[in-house]
Amino acid sequence: MNYDYIVVGAGMGGLGAALNLAFNNKKVLVLEKNSLPGGVVTTFKRGRFEFDVALYDLMDYGNDEHVGSLQRLFNKYNLGVEVKPIPYNIRIKSIDDNFDEVIKGEIDDWILRLEELYRGSMSTFRSLLPVLKEIHEALMALKKGRKNLEKDFPNFIKYLDYNAIDALVDLNIPSKTINVLGYLWMEIGSPLKKLNFIDFAECLYKYIFKRPVGLANKNIDLALKMVNRLEELGGKIYYRSLVVEIRDNNDKKEVVLSDGTIYKAKEVICDLSERYVLKNLIKKDYPEAQAKENARTLSMNGLVVYLGLNKSYQDLRLYNYRYYQFQNLNSVTNIKSMKKLSHHTIEAIVPNIINENASPKNTTILVLKTLYLNDAWNGVNKDNYYQIKETLANELIEEFEQAFNIDIKEYIEEIDIATPFTFARYTNSINGCMFGAMRLGYDNSIHRLLSYEDERILHLSFVGGSSLLGSGVDNAFYSGYYITEKLLNERGED
């Protein structure tokens, strides 16, 4: 039971790593503790509805004009993934700001709307676009190993240590426009004052130039396509294989399962948070790795309510693909309000808007989500858990109805509620955090890329949302490719 590489976890990062290794003719084994692949990129059934756990858009897939990294890799592995463009069709509401707008149409349309709302937005926003493009090109060069970026990418160098707000102010973007642009980051709990501008700019570049796409089919179809292709390439995957220990044995790593089975490989790649692995799977101290992991900020956790409604989205007047409500558009102020179990930040999504077959005819899937800072659930225990989760789910439904004047409660046919405990159990994430380790302050994607060699553990690598590039399906999958390419190149293996 010896392999070249063992991958622990069949999330998007683990599958990305395994596919690249198998594509390069390596003997690779994937060990997954659950009965299905994909991590949170999976699907579950309730009654006649199939709900996708997560993944409602791919940010770096791209299009014919701007091909994204994800599309290149999917094509390289011949996965045959079918996608659909996601429309700019987002309703954003802020209670304190008396703001209620729908962002829709092409990028020029909502730049015009921003100008109507806040004078000066148009010219300054257009001047921002070439800066975004330059930063994206600099990041691509950095990932390819280029070191000297000063001459060709002066804005990248200038804004390397800026937070998002300070950089946007320096670029003369009006303050109220900055707040509107921050809605994407409040969704994952990253205040713009702590977010590195390079990370902000890269996300905005993908959003504007590559346009998000959605899967034409269910999440599980994507995960199973990846597994099928992995097996065609000679890789193996074992489900219900819970790893309980990773240990050294001479020049090999040993991976021990809960049933006592031992597999050996020269390299182990974990699609798990480094914090979880160091705390639970390794019986050896790595002080530098521990210090790095302790310096990172876990992302927020959350409550997700999956609703199967027995009426079409048109009849329900659910005309927007996404809905957001915030207490305040200032990301710092709003995120502070998310320390409580009951607050006013809501994200909702209607998958049927881009995929009529997301649910049976004349029905709708509506997914409601709200986030919390990590310690908000500390007072929840086995005695009050079910009462609290049902109370919060009902509050979330009522808040959505009130915020957007849409009746949904009487049309609920199926409901399922996922809490931080649900995600912790399924993904082994610390505190059930939903987006890995946030890229905040000094711990941004640039620092992670530049310090990768100094901070790594011999023969043990990490991929996925907690790895180099942060959260998101595209980042997780690409991290698997990026890390394995480095490992293959180190050993002269092509």
N, C-alpha and C positions, 0 to 999 in steps of 0.2 A: 504494500500500500504506500509506495513512494511516488511522489509527483514532483514536477518542476516547480509548480506554484499551487498553493491552496488559497482560495478566496473564501473568507468567512462573511456570509451575508449576501443574499441575492437581490439587493436593492439596485437602483440604477447605477451607482458607482461600482458595485461588485460585478454586475453584469457587463458594464463597460470594460472593466479590467479583464474579466474572463474572456470576453469576445476577442479583445486585441491579442491576448496571449495565445488563444487557440488559433487565431488567424495567422499567427507567427509560428505555428506548428509546435507549441509547447504543450506538455502534458499538464493539464489544469483540472482541478477539482473544486467545485463550489459547494459549500456546506450552508444550508439554509434551515433555520430552526422551525419555520412555519411550513404549511403544506402547499403554499403557493409562492411564486417568485414575485419580484417587483417592489418589495417593501411597501411603502404607502401608494405606489403606483400599481394598484390592484383594484379589484372589483368585488362587491358582495351583493347577494340577493336578499330581498325581503318581499315576499308575495310575488307579484308580477313585475316588480321593479328591480333593475340592476343599477346599483349606485357605484360610481367611481369614488374611491376614498379621497383622492387628491388629483393633481395634474389636470388642470383645465386649460392650460396653455403651455406652449413651448416657446421660450423667449429667444432661442438662438437657432431656430430651424432655418428661417430666412425664406427667400423667394428666388426667382430666376435672376433678378438683378443683383441681389445681395444674398449670396448663399451662406448660410450659417454653418458653424462647426458641427452642429448636431446633424444637419442634413448630409454633410460630407461623410461623417462617420456611418450614418445609417446606409448611405449608398455604398460605402467601402465594404461593409459587411453584408450587403445585399439583403437588407431586412424587409424591403418592400412596404414601408410604412406609408399609409394613406392619411393625409392631413387636409384640413380645411382652414381657410383664412378666418381669423377672428376679427370681427368689425370693431372699429372704435365706437363703442356704444355703451358708455358707462355713466351712470348717474351718481353724483357725489353730493352729499348733504352734510353741512356742518351746523350744529345747533347754535353755538355761540356767535358764529360769523353771519348767521342768517343767509347762508349760501346753499343754493339748491340748483345745480346745473347738470345738464347732460352733455358729456363730451362725446361727439360722434363725428362721422365723416373722415376725410383724409386729414393729414397733419396740418395742411393749410387752413382747413375749416376751423379746427379748434385753436390755431394761432390767432385767427381773426376774432374768434369769440373771446379769447383772453384779452385781446386788444380792446374789445368793447367793454370788458369788465374793468380792466386795469390799463390805463393809457401808458404806452411805452413798452408794452409786452412784445409787440410785433417785431420792431427793429432789433431789440436786444436779443430776443429769442432766435431770430434768424442769424445773428452774429454768433450765437452759441453753437449752432450746428457744425461749422467747420472745426471748432474746438473738440466737440464730441468725436468727430471723425478722426482727428489727429490722435486723440487719446486711445481710441480703438486700435488704430494702426500701430501705435507704440506698444500696446499690450500684446498684440500679435507678434511683434518683433521680439519682445521680452520672452514670450513663451517659446520662441524658436531658438533662444539662447543668445540673442544679441545683447551686448553689454553697453556699448556707447550709444546713447540715445539723444545726447544733448543737442547735436547739430540739427537733426531732422525733426525732432519733436520738442520744441522749446516750451509749448504749453503744458505738455506732459510733465516736464521737469519743474516748471514753475508751480504747478498745482499739486505736486506730489504729496506735500504735507498739509494741504488745505483740507478743512472739513467742507461739506457740501454747501452750507450756508455762506461761509466766508468767501468761497470761490464764486458762487453765483452773485453775491453782492459786488465782488470785484469785477465781475462781467456785466454789471449794471442791470441785472434782472430785478424788476420791481419786487418788493418784499412780499406782497400779496400773491404775486405769481409764483414766487418760491414756495409759499405755503401750499398752493394748489399742486405744484409738481411733487410735493412730498407725500401725496396720498399713497403711492405705491410702497413707500418705505414704512409708513405707519401700519400698513397691512401686516408687516413682519416684525414690527416693534423696533425699528431703527430710527432714532431721532436724527434729523439732518445735522444737528450741531455736533454729533459724535461720529457721523458717517464720513469716511474718506471720500473726497470728491472724485477720485479716479473710479471707485466702485459705483458711485452715483452716475457718473458720465457714461460708463460702459453699459449699465442697465438702460439708461435713457437712449443711448445709441441703438441698442437692439430693438427697443420698443418703437422707435421712430423709423429706422431704416430697414430693419429686417421684418417688422410686423409679426406679432405673435400668431401662431397657428394652433389649432386644436386637433386632437385625434379624431378621425372619422369613425372610429370604433371605440370599444371600451378599453380602459387601462390594461386589463388582463390580457387583451389581445396583443398589445405591444410587448408586455413582459414575456408572454409565451412565444412570440416570434423570436425574441432574443434568445430564449432557452433552446428553441428548436434549432436555430442557426448555430448556437454554441455546440450542440450535440452533433450536428452535421460536420462541424470542424474538428470533432474528436474530443471535445471537452465533456466533462461529467458534472452532474448536479445531483446531490442527495438532499431530499427534503426531510423534515422532522429530525434534523441532525443538530442538536444543541451543543455548541462548543462550551466547555467548562474550564479549559485550561490551554494555554499556549506556553510551551517551555522549550528550552535549548537542549539539544543532544548532539554533542560534538559540533559538526559543521551543518547540522540539520535543525529545523524547527519541528517540534512535535505538536500536533493539534489533538487534544483529547476531548471525546464526546461524553455526554452524560451517561451513556451505556458502557463506557470504558474503552470503546474503539479508539485506536490511535492511528492517525495518518501523519506521514512525514513529507517534508518538502524543503527545498533550499530557501524558499521565500514564502512568507505568509502576508496576504493582503487583506485588510479588514475594512469592510463596509459598515463600520460601527464607529461611534465616537471614540476618540483616543482616550477620553476620560473614563469611559465604561471599560475599555480593554485594560487600561492600566490598573484600574481599581478591582476588577473582577476576574480577569483571565490570566494575568501575568503574576507569578509569585516571585518577582524580582524587582528591585528598585531601579528606576531610571530617573535620577534627580532632575536632569535637565528637561526631560520630556514632561515630568510632573510639573515643573515650574512653568513650562510653556502652556500646558493645558490649564493649569490653575489661573493663568493670566487671561484666559479667554472668557468671553461672556456668552453664556448659553442663551439661545433664542427664547422667545416667549413660548408658552404652551397655550392650549386653547380648548374650547368646547365647539364641536361641530354637530349640527343637527341636519340629518338627511331626511328630506320630505318627499314622499311620493303623493302627488296631488291628482285627483280624479277629474281634472278639467284641463283643457289646453291652455298654453301660456297666453294665447291671444285672448281667450275668454277671461282669463284672470287679470289681464292688463299688465302682464309681466313683459314689457316691451324691451327692456334693457338686458344686455348679457351679464353685466355686473352692477351691483348696487353697493354703495358705501355710505355709512353714516359715521360721523365723528362728533365728539363733543366740541372739538376745536381744531381748526386746520393747522395751527402751530404744532409741529410734530413733537416738540419737547413737552409742551403743555398737555397735549392729548395723551401721550404715552404715560405720563404720570398718573392720569386718571384710570389707567388700566391695571392699577395695583389692587383694585377691589373686584370681588366676584361679580358684582352688578355694576355695569357702566354702560355707556351709550355708543361704543364703537362696534359696528356691524359690517361684515362683508357678506354679500349674498351673490350667488351665481345661478344662472338659468342655462344649463347645458343645451336645452332644446333650441335655443336661439341659433346655434350653428349646426346642430345635428337633430333633425326632426325625429330620427330614430333613437334618440337618447332614452325614450320611454315609450310604452305602448300608445297607440293612436288615441288622441283626445285626453292625454294625461301630460303631466309636467313633473320634472324633477327640479326641486329647489333646494339648494344647499346653503345653510346659514352658518356663519362662523364668527366667533368672538375670541379675542386673545387676552392673555393675562401675563403679567410679570411673574417670574418663576415661583415666588413664595406665596402667591395668592391662594393656592389650594392647600397650604400647610395645615389648615384647621379642619380639613375634610378627612374623615376616617370611615371605617367599615360600618359604623353605626348610623352615620348621617349621609353617606355617599349617595344612595339612591334618591333620597328626598331632595338633596341639593341639586343633583344633576337634572332631575325632572323640573324642579322649580326654575333653574336657570334656563332650561330649554323652553319652557313656557314663556318666561320673560323675554327671551330672544325672539320668539315668534310674535308676541304682542308688540314688542318694540319695532320690529320690521313692519308690521301692519300699520302701526301708528305713524311711523316715519314716512312711509311712501304711499299711505292711503290705499293699500291693497289688501283685500280680504283673502286669507288663505286657510284659516283654522278650520272652517267648516268643510273644506275639500281635502283634508288630510286622510289618505287611505293607508299609508305606511309611514312609520317614523323610526329612525334609529339615532341614538345619541352617542357620540364618541367624546371622551373626556381625556385629560392628561394621563390618567391611569390606563386608558385604552391604548393610547399611543406608546406609553412606556412598556406595556406588556407586549405589544406587537413588534416594536422596533428596537427595544432595549435602550431607548433614548433616556438620558438623565432627566428626571422630572417631567417626562413626556414632552420635552421641547420639540417643536415641530420643524424648525429650520436650522438644525445643527448649531454651530458656533457662529454668532453674528460677527460681521466684519466691522468692528468699531474701533475708533482711535488708532493706536499703533498696530493693532492686530488686524490689518486690512489685507486684501489679496496681494498687494505688491510686497508687503513685508513677508507674507507666507511664501511667495514665489522666491524671493531673494534669500530667505533664510532656510529654505528647504534642506539643503545639503548639511548645514550645521546642526539642524534639529532632528534629523531622522534617527531612527533606531535600526541597528544592523539587522537585516533580513526580516524587517517588519515594517510594512507600509500601510497608509490609511487613505481611503478614497471615500467619496460620498459628500453629503451636505456639510459634514464637520471637517472636511479636508481643506485643501489649498484654496479652492475657488468659492467656497461658501455654498449656500442653499440654492435650490432650483434644480429641476430635472436636467437641464442642459449642463449646468456646472457639475452636477454629480456624475453624470455619464462621461463628460469630457475629462473629469479628474481621473477616472479609471483608465482612460486612454493615455492621458499625459503621464501619470505615474508609471504605467507599464512600459511606455516608450523609453522613459529614463532608465528603468531597470534593464530593458533589453539592450539599450545602447551601452550601458556600463559594462555589460558582459560580452559585448561584441556579438550579440545574438540578433540576427535579422530574420 
